[in-house]
Amino acid sequence: MANLGDEVKNKQVIFRDFVSGFPQESDFIFSSSSIRLKLPEGSNGVLLKTLYLSCDPFMRMLMESRPAAISYSPGSLLFGFGVARVLESAHSNFKEGDLLWGMLKWEEYSVVEEPEKLFKIQHTDVPLSYYTGILGMPGITAYFGFHDICSPKKGEYVFVSAASGAVGQLVGQLAKLMGCYVVGSAGSREKIELLKNKFGFDEVFNYKEERDLNAALKRLVSLL
């Protein structure tokens, strides 16, 4: 186990170039550099050890060249939501051993000079990996999008598009807890079985096999 002050290898994932279509392994560079486990002189930041990283759908949009929009830069590190442990801190709000969640670079060790943009994890009685899922961006999006924007009521019908995704599967389960009737759409038989048998959706259809979305929804609701 590496100690503070040691020089170690730092595994990294680098974005090679802008992507068209589905990302391939060749679109990324899996690299390793050297890092000294010590904050630079005069730093007011934190030295982090990455524990978990989340691969989220929004990252695909950042892989395109889009003028006047945030995107990954070719040759730079990927970044996304993740969980890390503080190895050393020069910031008054954080101390060694703190667990943080937020936007992290895709590397094993990082120096973050503005750690106030990260959130300190207060509840450690659940697996830390949950903070990349149900307690992270997908869970926050699902919860507030469903409860605050949709404002559901018991007994209402809820349709979830892309229902097998990280957000969609959570929305469906939240809707069931509210006592709603939940219909979802997915793109394969395996996903449909997962949604019905594991996540409790009332009905699911394969959108690739339907010509008319409205007709599909009316058909499934009429089965009640």
Residue pairs with C-beta under 8 A, 6 or more apart in sequence:
2 8
2 37
3 37
4 37
4 38
4 87
4 88
5 36
5 37
5 38
6 36
6 37
7 34
7 35
7 36
7 37
8 34
8 35
8 37
8 109
9 32
9 33
9 34
9 35
9 108
10 32
10 33
10 34
10 35
10 107
10 108
10 109
11 30
11 31
11 32
11 107
11 108
12 30
12 31
12 32
12 33
12 77
12 105
12 106
12 107
12 108
13 28
13 29
13 30
13 31
13 77
13 78
13 106
13 107
14 28
14 29
14 30
14 31
14 75
14 76
14 77
14 78
15 27
15 28
15 29
15 63
15 72
15 73
15 74
15 75
15 76
15 77
15 78
16 26
16 27
16 28
16 29
16 74
16 75
17 27
17 74
18 63
18 64
18 65
18 71
18 74
19 27
19 60
19 63
19 64
20 64
23 60
23 63
27 63
28 78
35 109
37 47
37 87
37 88
37 109
38 47
38 88
39 45
39 46
39 47
39 88
39 89
39 90
39 111
40 111
43 90
43 111
43 113
44 90
44 91
44 113
45 89
45 90
45 91
45 111
45 112
45 113
45 114
45 115
46 86
46 87
46 88
46 89
46 90
46 91
46 94
46 100
46 111
46 112
46 115
47 86
47 87
47 88
47 89
47 109
47 110
47 111
48 84
48 85
48 86
48 87
48 100
48 104
48 109
48 110
48 111
48 112
49 84
49 85
49 87
49 108
49 109
50 82
50 83
50 84
50 104
50 106
50 107
50 108
50 109
50 110
51 82
51 83
51 84
51 85
51 99
51 128
52 82
52 83
52 128
52 129
52 131
52 132
53 80
53 81
53 82
53 104
53 106
53 132
54 80
54 81
54 82
54 132
54 133
54 136
54 137
54 138
55 80
56 80
56 81
56 137
56 138
56 166
57 165
57 166
59 78
59 80
61 71
62 70
62 71
62 72
63 71
63 72
64 71
65 71
72 78
72 79
77 105
77 106
77 107
78 105
78 106
79 103
79 104
79 105
79 106
80 103
80 104
80 106
81 101
81 102
81 103
81 104
81 132
81 136
81 137
82 101
82 102
82 103
82 104
82 132
83 99
83 100
83 101
83 121
83 128
83 129
83 131
83 132
84 99
84 100
84 104
84 110
85 97
85 98
85 99
85 100
86 94
86 95
86 96
86 97
86 98
86 99
86 100
87 96
87 109
88 96
89 95
89 96
89 98
89 115
91 115
91 116
93 115
93 116
93 120
94 100
94 115
94 120
98 120
98 121
99 120
99 121
99 124
99 128
100 115
100 118
100 119
100 120
100 121
101 118
101 119
101 121
101 131
101 136
102 117
102 118
102 119
103 117
103 118
104 110
104 112
112 118
121 128
121 131
126 135
130 136
133 139
133 166
134 170
138 166
138 167
138 170
139 170
141 167
142 167
142 168
142 170
142 171
142 174
143 170
143 174
145 167
145 171
146 152
146 171
146 174
146 175
147 174
150 158
152 158
152 175
152 178
152 180
153 178
153 180
154 178
154 179
154 180
155 179
155 180
155 181
156 180
156 181
157 180
157 181
157 182
157 183
157 221
158 171
158 172
158 175
158 180
158 181
158 182
158 183
159 182
159 183
159 184
159 185
159 217
160 168
160 171
160 172
160 175
160 182
160 183
160 184
160 185
160 201
161 168
161 184
161 185
161 207
162 168
162 185
162 186
163 169
163 171
163 172
163 184
163 185
163 186
163 191
163 195
163 201
163 204
164 184
164 186
164 187
164 191
164 194
164 195
168 184
169 195
169 199
172 182
172 184
172 195
172 199
172 200
172 201
173 199
173 200
175 182
176 182
176 200
176 201
181 202
181 221
181 224
182 200
182 201
182 202
182 203
183 201
183 202
183 203
183 204
183 205
183 217
183 220
183 221
184 195
184 201
184 203
184 204
184 205
185 204
185 205
185 206
185 207
185 213
185 216
186 192
186 195
186 204
186 206
186 207
187 206
187 207
187 208
188 206
189 206
191 204
192 204
192 205
192 206
195 201
195 204
196 203
196 204
203 220
203 223
205 216
205 220
207 213
207 216
210 216
